[in-house]
Amino acid sequence: MTRKQRRSLFIGTGLAVLGLSAYLVLSTLNDSIVFFYSPSDVAEKSVQPGERFRLGGLVSEGSFKHLPDGEVEFEISDGNKVLMVNYAGLLPDLFREGQGIVAEGTLDPVGRFVADTVLAKHDENYMPREVADSLKKQGVWQDGRGQPKQATQ
């Protein structure tokens, strides 16, 4: 084997190993991606039960309930659609009705969202960008004091 052939074989093998590595990394990342949806997106995209995603919106007024088994139940709304959420665990200190939150979990076969993580905004000026964009798209937007604002583009 000549020097030129060895070099070509070495470069070809290196590119094949690099390509295989990139494929494995990207396929692993694809499995761990968690998509963000609003309640309207869940209805439109017909998310399947068991599919993991993040749900964002505002906690509906008067919807928060403590269940006998220690879980809590509340509704998340984006101004158009409402989705019932069940959560077993401690809620963030800043969790309250009328506030923007992001919950991560799956849909059960009944269509109820079973959350394993609930995140609340950390001050009156913060709302996750996805939640704010979704609310603006629906024509409902609240400022940090919970006052409605018209969506601005």
For each residue, the residues with C-beta under 8 A, 3 or more apart:
1: 5 6 9
2: 5 6
3: 6 7
4: 7 8
5: 1 2 8 9
6: 1 2 3 9 10
7: 3 4 10 11
8: 4 5 11 12
9: 1 5 6 12 13
10: 6 7 13 14
11: 7 8 14 15
12: 8 9 15 16
13: 9 10 16 17
14: 10 11 17 18
15: 11 12 18 19
16: 12 13 19 20
17: 13 14 20 21
18: 14 15 21 22
19: 15 16 22 23
20: 16 17 23 24
21: 17 18 24 25
22: 18 19 25 26
23: 19 20 26 27
24: 20 21 27 28
25: 21 22 28 29
26: 22 23 29 30
27: 23 24 30 31
28: 24 25 31 32
29: 25 26 32 33
30: 26 27 33
31: 27 28
32: 28 29
33: 29 30
34: 52 53 54 104
35: 53 54
36: 53 54 55 56 102 130
37: 41 42 45 47 53 54 55 56
38: 41 42 55 56 57 78 81 131 134 135 138
39: 42 43 55 57 76 77 78 80 81 82 83
40: 43 44 78 80 81 134 138
41: 37 38 44 45 47 134
42: 37 38 39 45 47 53 55 81 83 107 113
43: 39 40 46 81
44: 40 41
45: 37 41 42
46: 43
47: 37 41 42 51 53 107
48: 51 107
49: 106 107 108 109 111
50: 106 107
51: 47 48 106 107
52: 34 104 105 106
53: 34 35 36 37 42 47 104 105 106
54: 34 35 36 37 102 103 104 130
55: 36 37 38 39 42 76 83 85 102 103 104 105 113 115
56: 36 37 38 76 78 100 101 102 103 128 130 131 134
57: 38 39 76 77 78 83 100 101 131 134 135
58: 76 77 78 79 98 99 100 101 135 140 142
59: 63 64 74 75 76 77 95 96 97 98 99 101
60: 63 74 75 76 77 82 97
61: 97 98
62: 97
63: 59 60 73 74 75 97
64: 59 72 73 74 97
65: 72 73 74
66: 71 72
67: 70 71 72 73 86
68:
69: 88
70: 67 88
71: 66 67 86 87 88
72: 64 65 66 67 86 87 88 91
73: 63 64 65 67 84 85 86 87
74: 59 60 63 64 65 84 85 87 97
75: 59 60 63 82 83 84 85
76: 39 55 56 57 58 59 60 82 83 85 101 103 113
77: 39 57 58 59 60 80 81 82 83
78: 38 39 40 56 57 58 81 134 135 138 140
79: 58 135 138 139 140
80: 39 40 77 138
81: 38 39 40 42 43 77 78
82: 39 60 75 76 77
83: 39 42 55 57 75 76 77 112 113
84: 73 74 75 112 113
85: 55 73 74 75 76 103 105 112 113 114 115
86: 67 71 72 73 112 113 114 115
87: 71 72 73 74 91 103 105 114 115 116 118
88: 69 70 71 72
89: 116 118
90:
91: 72 87 95 118 120
92: 95 118 119 120
93: 120
94: 99 120 121 122
95: 59 91 92 99 101 118 120
96: 59 99 120
97: 59 60 61 62 63 64 74
98: 58 59 61 142 146
99: 58 59 94 95 96 120 121 146
100: 56 57 58 120 121 127 128 131 132 135 142
101: 56 57 58 59 76 95 118 119 120 121 131
102: 36 54 55 56 118 119 128 130 131
103: 54 55 56 76 85 87 113 115 117 118 119
104: 34 52 53 54 55 115 116 117 118 119
105: 52 53 55 85 87 113 114 115 116 117
106: 49 50 51 52 53 113 114
107: 42 47 48 49 50 51 111 112 113 114
108: 49 111 112 113 114
109: 49
110:
111: 49 107 108
112: 83 84 85 86 107 108
113: 42 55 76 83 84 85 86 103 105 106 107 108
114: 85 86 87 105 106 107 108
115: 55 85 86 87 103 104 105 118
116: 87 89 104 105
117: 103 104 105
118: 87 89 91 92 95 101 102 103 104 115
119: 92 101 102 103 104 128
120: 91 92 93 94 95 96 99 100 101
121: 94 99 100 101 124 126 127 128
122: 94 126
123: 126 144
124: 121 144 145
125: 144
126: 121 122 123 144
127: 100 121 131 132 135
128: 56 100 102 119 121 131 132
129: 132 133
130: 36 54 56 102 133 134
131: 38 56 57 100 101 102 127 128 134 135
132: 100 127 128 129 135 136 141
133: 129 130 136 137
134: 38 40 41 56 57 78 130 131 137 138
135: 38 57 58 78 79 100 127 131 132 138 140 141 142 151
136: 132 133 139 141 151 152 153
137: 133 134 151
138: 38 40 78 79 80 134 135 151
139: 79 136 150 151
140: 58 78 79 135 148 151
141: 132 135 136 148 149 150 151 152
142: 58 98 100 135 146 147 148 149
143: 146 147 149
144: 123 124 125 126
145: 124
146: 98 99 142 143
147: 142 143
148: 140 141 142
149: 141 142 143 152
150: 139 141
151: 135 136 137 138 139 140 141
152: 136 141 149
153: 136
